[in-house]
Amino acid sequence: MTILVLWREEDLVRESAAYARAFRRRGVRVVGVETSFPLNGDINQLLQRCPERPTLILHPEFLPMLPWGLTAVDIPTACFQIDTFAYTRRRISWSMVFDLVFVFHPGYDAEFQKAGHPQVHLIPHAIDASIFSDEDFERVFEVGWVGQTEGPLYQTRARLLPELSRTFRMNEWSRRYSQEETARAYLQSQVVVNIGRDDFPQDANLRVFEAMAAGALLITKLPSELTQLGFEEGVHFIGYHEAREIVPLVRKYLGEESTRRRIVDVAREKVLCEYTYDHRVDTILETTEKCGRKLAAPARAWSEEKVRLAYLDYFAGNGALDYALAELLAIARRSLGNAARGTALLARAWARKLRQ
C-alpha cells in the first residue's frame, strides 16, 4: 500500500515524523513531495512520480500545500484539521475539497458534518510510545513544563510560570524542547501543570497526553476536552478552575505519593493503549478502507471558480499570498462575482500581514 502525503521529507519533525514512522511500521510506503514542487502544483504531476498508484492522498496540515486537481482525481483524499478550534469556519470550507476529514478535537466532527461534509472523523492527539518507555529517570522536578509562552495567546502561561518556578523545582521551562527532550523532561517530573491557550483553555493538547504517557500527574484546567474523550477528573488527571488553585493542588499531590501514583498509573495505561500514533494510523487506514472509495468531497460537485475560491481562501489563510493571488487571477477570468469575494479575502490577508 502506498500513501502520497503532501509533506516534504526535510519538514518531517515532531508529529509529522511520528506519523511517518507509524505508517511505515504498518508496512505502508509513504511518498512525500519534492522540495521543488510548488504549493499549488498539479496533483497529476505528483502521481506520475509515485513508484505505484497511491491508495490515499493525505494532507497532514504541516505544510501550506494544496495541489490543483484534488477534486478531480479518482483517488481518495484526506486531510488533518489539527487546531480545529482555530478558524473553524475556514477549516470547514477548506475541508470540503477532501473526501475524508480527520479532526483532532472532540465535538468538531459533528460541527463539520452539520456544515455538509459527510465523512468527518475524530482522531485526538497521540504520543510516540517508544520515547516514553524509559523508567530509569529519577523524578527530580516537582513540576514539569514544556510549551510556548510568547505571544498574545499565552499571557496566562507567561504570568503563572514564573510563580510556579519560584515555588517548585522545575525544568528550564522558558526554552524550546524537541519531542525526545519533552519526553525526558516529563519522565523526570512528578507533576505536569497544563495551562492552555487563552482563547481555548479547555484544549486537550499534545502536552496533556505526553504528560500522562510519561507517568507524571497531569493538573489541567476545567472544563477540559479530556472529559469528552473519556478521561475522568480524579481518575486520570486532576482539574482546577482558577489559577489560584494550582499551587495548593501541586503541594497536595506532591505530599500524597500513593494517591498520585494511583492516578498516574491509570492514566498512563489508557494513553499508551489508546493514544499512540500506531493507534491513529490504524484508524486512518481502517477508515480509508471503509469509506475512502466513496470520493465524498462536496467540492467534487462544485464549479471550478468555487473550488478556486476555496483554494484562494486556504492560501490566504496560511500566509501564501502569492498563491492566493494566482487563484484570484484565475477566478477573475471566469466569474466577476467570485473575483470580488476573492479580492476581499486577499485584502484581509494582506491587512493581517501588514499588522504583524
ABEGO torsion letter per residue (X at the ends): XBBBBBBBAAABBEAAAAAAAAAAAAGBBBBBBBAABBAABBAAAAAAABABBBABBBBAGABBBBBBGAAABABBBBBBBABAABGAAAAAAAAAABABBBBABBGAAAAAAAAGBABBBBBBBBBBAAAAABAABBBABABBBBEBABEAAAAAAAAAAAAAAAABBBBBAABBBBAAAAAAAAAABABBBBBBBAABAABBBAAAAAAAAAGBBBBBBOBBAAAAAGBBBGAABBBBABAAAAAAAAAAAAABAAAAAAAAAAAAAAAAAAABAAAAAAAAAAAAAAAAAAGABAAAABBAAAAAAAAAAAAAAAGBAAAAAAAAAAAAAABAAAAAAAAAAAAAAAAAAAAX
